[in-house]
Amino acid sequence: KAKKLKGEESTAVAVIGDGALTGGMVYEALNNAGNDKGNFIVVLNDNEMSISKNVGSLAKSLTKMRNKPRYHRLKFALSDFLGRIPLGNKIYNLLFRLKEALKNAVYRKNIFTAMGFNYLGPVDGHDVEAMESLFTIAKKYSRPSVVHVITTKGKGYEYAEQSPKNYHGVSPFDIKVGANSSSKTFSDVAGETLIELAEKDDRVLAITAAMTSGTGLNSFAEKYPERLFDVGIAEEHALTFTSGLTAGGMKPYFLV
């Protein structure tokens, strides 16, 4: 928006992770930006969850076709040609509505297109040429775009690829043998203490924002699964949820 107000023609890019989709702010931002025009690309780095998987052979074919540059080049060429002839814009709008109806029937809308974005992807985030191609296409659209990128967490480092959660946050370690800490951490002690408290009081609960292992709650989850609440990466909601449980007479502990 700042670029537009200053008359700049360059494109603004926002990069978000799949985990962000469990937090409300991303939808507020998408809702705000979806009504705008062009020069804005959202890169969705998806390294764990799948979003509204399409089913059926036709849907798969459409996905492959929509990722090919020649599909988009043909689309832009047709728009340019029809714009130069009488009634061309009306013909293009009719074709567009027919295409959208067919696409929604077999390919199905996703949340991004429903909020006004042009959706491109999914694409292999480790394929530089494929990424460059989609970014070039996204910049040509007159509405904001979402480029859905599939990546592998820890890509290029065997230990991290095999156990990505263990490398979310680590202390210094020997890269030749990987991270291997046997010492007890603050999180371990916190989790053990919470179990002791829970044994004495059934009102004791644990809340985490997609960090069960990182906050030392694995043992608590095994012993009291009905008293552990993982709300996803939504710390704002977790805090509000904690407050609500407290107001309801419970004794929740929110660990981050």
N, C-alpha and C positions, 0 to 999 in steps of 0.2 A: 504493500500500500504506500509506503514511504517513497519507493521508486516511482510509482505512478504520479504521486503528488509533485515530485521533482522533475517529472517529464522524462525519466530514464526508461529506456526500452529493454534493458537487461532483465533476466529472469531470476526471481528469488526462489531459493530451495530450502525446504525444511526436511530434516531427516528424523524419523521417529522409529522406535522399535515395536515389535509385535506386543511386547509387554505393556506398552503405553495404552493399548486398546482396552485395558481393564480400568483405566482411570477416566473420569468424566471430562476432564479439561480438553482432551483430544477431540471429543465430539463437539464441545462448545466451539473450538477453533475451526473444525471442519464445517460446522453449521454457519459460522461467520464468513468463512472464505469461499464457500461453495457458490454463493450468489454473485461473486465477483467475476471479472473477465481476465482470462489469460495470465501471463507472466508469473505464474506461481506453480511450483512442482513440489509435491510431497513424496519423499522416498520412504516407503515402508520397508524397513529391514526386518524380514521375517525369518528368524533362525530357530523357531521352535514350534509355534502353533500354526494350524492351517485355518484359513478364513473362508467359510462358505464354499466348501469344495463342490465343484460341478461334477455331475455324474452323467454317464452315457457317452457313447462314441462320438455323437454329433457335437456335444459340448466340448469334448477334447479336441476335435478337429477345429472348432471355432477358436479355441484358445490358441492353438498353434498358428492358425491363419492370422489372428489379430496381432500376433507378435512379429510377423514378418513385415519388414519395411515396405515391400512392394504393395501390400494391402493398403497401407496408409498413403503411399504415393498416389495410387489409383484413386483413392477417396478424395485427396486434395485436388487432383487433376480434374476429376468430374465436377467438383464444386466450382473450380475456376472456369471450366468450359460453360457450364449451365448459367453462370453469372453473367456471361457475355451475350446470351441470346434472349429473345423475347419470352416472357413467362418462365425463364430459366430458374429463377429463385423459387417459384411456386412448385415447379417440377422437383427441384432438389429437396424442398421441405416435405413433399409427398413421399419421395423415396426414403428420406430420413425416417419418417414416421413408420413406414412399412418395415424398414430394417430394424428399428427399435422394437417393434411389435414381435417380429420373428425372433430377434435375439432374446427378448425377455421370456418368450415362450419356451425356448430350448436351452438358452445359456443362463438365464435367470439374472435379475438385477442383484448387485451387491450393495452394501451400505454406502460405498463411495459414489457410485453412479446415482444412487437415490438422493444423495446430498449435493448433486450438481457437478461432480468431478468426472473427468474423463479417466477411465481405468485402463492401465497398460500393465500387462504381466499375466501370470508371474514369470520372472526371468531369473536365470542363474546369476547370482550376484558375484560369482567368481569368473564370469565370462565378460571380460572388459569390452570386447567388440559388441556383444549383444546389449550391454548396458549403454554404451555410447549411442547405438542405434535407437534405442527407446527414448533416450533423453533428447535426441535430435527431433524425433517425432513429437514428443510431448511439447516442445517449445513452439511447434507450429500450430497447435490448437488454440482456439480463441477462448477457451475456458480452462480453469485450473486442472491439473492432472495429478493422479496418483500413480507412481511407478512401484509396483509390488516386486520386491527383490527377495529371492530365497538365498540364504547364506548358511554356512555351517559354522557353528560356534567353535572357536579354537582352530579354525582352518589352518593347516600347515604345521601344526604342532601335535604330534601323535597323542601325547598324554592329555592335552586339553580337549582334543576331539573325542577321546574315549570317556573322559569324566569332566565335561564342561562346568558342572556346578562347583567342582573343587577349585576351579580357577577364576571364580567370580571376584574374589578378593584374597590375595595371598601375601605372605611375608616373603622376603628374599629366599630363593632356593636354587639348587643346582639344576640347570636346564637339561643336563645330560640324563638325570635320573628322575626328574619331575619333582613336584611338591609332595613332601611326605613328612608331616608333622605329627609326632606322637604325644606331644605335650598337651596338657589340659588347658583349654582356653577359657576366657571369661564367659563365653556363650555356653560352654559345657557346664560350668558351675551354675549359671543362671537356670539352665534347664533342669539340672538335678535339684536345685533348691525349690523350683516351682512344683516338681513332683512331690517333694516332702510337704509343701503347703497344701497341695491338692488332696493328699492322703488324709489330711486332718479336716478339710473343709470342702464339701462338694460344691460350694459356690465359686471356687477358684477356677478360672478359665484362662486360656491362652489364645491370643490373637496375633497373626502374622500376616505380612504383606508379601506372599510368595517367597518366604525365606525360612521355611521350617527347619531345614538343615543348618543354614547359616546362623540361625539364632539359637541353636542348641535344643530344638524342640522335637527332635526325632523320637527320643525315648518317651517324651510326654505324649506324642501323637499315637504311639503304639499302646501305651497304657490307658490313655483317656481320649480315644478318637472322637467321642461325642462332645468333648469339652475343648477341642482345638478348632479354631476357625481361621481358615486361610482365605482372605478376601481378594487375593491377587495383588498386582502392583497398583494399589489404590490406597496409599497411606492416609489421604484426607478422609476417605470413607472409614478406614480402619479406626481412626481416632474418634470419629463421630459414633461409630458402632460401639466402641469401648465405652464412650460416655453414656450411650443408651442402655447398655447392659448394667452399668454402674447404677444408673437411675432406677433400674428395675430390681435392684437388690443383690446383684451378683458382684463377684470380685475378679474382674478381668484384668489380665496383664498383657499389654501390647508391647511386643518385642520387635525392635527394628535393628 
